[in-house]
Amino acid sequence: MGGHTMKGHARNLMSEKVFAVGNDTPLAEIGRLLVLETVSGVPVIDGDERVIGFVSETDVLAALLRGESEDALARDVMSHPPIVADEFMATDDVLGLLRQAHIHHLPVVRDGVLVGIITPHDILRYYVERTLPPVPERA
């Protein structure tokens, strides 16, 4: 692997373990999920597991600081329409999309259905693996 473009698709970057919430999930429950699972955002999905929005840590914080009721729901605080990547979107396009949209999380879909998420940690790992010399093979 030479040069600075890396072959690969969104699916090579993403974490398959993705926590998602429904649009009627209460704010308190989303907050709890973010803290317990140490994730900084969750996709909001409908009954068919299609991504309809995204709630980030920042969205939850903003809602709490605004004094939103704890009965507020995901649909009240989520950003939508969501920005998602198809699992076969080229890695460089994924990075470009993150840059343009000023977002740090990107749900990954297959035929519109949620299959994974690309997080800041995933991007960081990608850059580190791409720029650090490979570990020498042991003889």
N, C-alpha and C positions, 0 to 999 in steps of 0.2 A: 504494500500500500504506500505509494509515494504521493507527493503532491498534497494539495490541501482540500481536495474534494474527496468525500468518502462515499463509496457506493453504499447503497442501502436504502431502506424505506422506513417510514414511520414505525412500522411494526418491529424493526430492529432496535429502535430507540426506546420504545414504550415499556412501561411496567404493566404486566397483565393483571396484577392485583390492583383493582380499582374500586374504591368505595363510591357508590352513587346514592342519591336520595331521590325521593319522589317530590312532585311539586307541592305536596301538602305536608311535607316534613317540617315540624316546628323549628324555629331558630335555635332554641335551647338544645335540641337533639343534634342539629348540625354542628353547633359549637362543641358539644361533647365528643362527636365523632372526630372533629379536627384535632382536638386535644389528645384523645385516647389513641388514635391511630397515627399521630404526628404527621398528618397530611395537611397541606396548606390550601386545599380547595377540593370541591367535589362537583362532578357533573350532576345535573338534574335530569332524570329520565322519565318518560311516560310509560304506560303499561306495556308497550312493545319494546322497551329498552332503547328507544330512540332518544338521542340527546336533545333536550329542549331548552337547556340553560346551563349556567355554571355559577356556583357560589364559591367565592374565594374567602380566605381568612379576612381579607380587607373588607369585603362586602359585609361579613358578619360583624366585624368591629365597627364599621361605619353605622350599621343599623343599631347596635347597642349604644354607641356614643350619641346617636340621634334620639335615644330614648324610645326606640321601637318596643312595642309590647313583646313579651316572651312568647305570645301566641302568634307572632308574625310567622309566615310560612315561607318556604323556599321560593315560591313564585313571587313573593313580595320583594325579595332582596336579590334574586338571581339576575345576572346579566343575560340578556337574550336579544336577538337570536344568538345562539352559541357559535363560536368559531371552532370547527372540528377539522381533523385531517383524516383522509382516507388512509387505510393501512398501507396502501401502496404508493402514497405520496413520497417523492424522493426526499432523502434526508436534507439536502440543501434547500429544497422548497419549504420543508418544515421549519428550518432555522429562519428562512426569510419571512415566513408567515408570523413567527413569534416576534421577530424584529418589527415588522410593519404594524402588527396589531397591538404592540406593547403589552403582550400577555406573557405569562410564565407557565401556564398550564394548557395543554392541548389534548382534549379527549380524542381518541382514535376510534374510527368506526369502520365496520365492514357492512356494506349495503345499508348504511345509516344506523346500524345497531352498534352500541358501545362494546368495544373489545379490549380497550386499554387506555392508558393515559400517559402523556409525556410530561414529566415534572421538572422543576429546576434541577433536581438531583440527577435526573436522567441526562439532561443536557450537559451538566458539569462532567458527568462520567464519560460522556461521548467525547468532550473536548480533551479530557485528561488522557483517555485511551488513544486519542488521535495524535496528541502532541508529545506524549512521553515515549522514549525509546522502548521497544518491546523487551520483555524480560528474556535474558539469554536462556536458551534451552539447556537443560542439564544433560551432560553426556551420559 
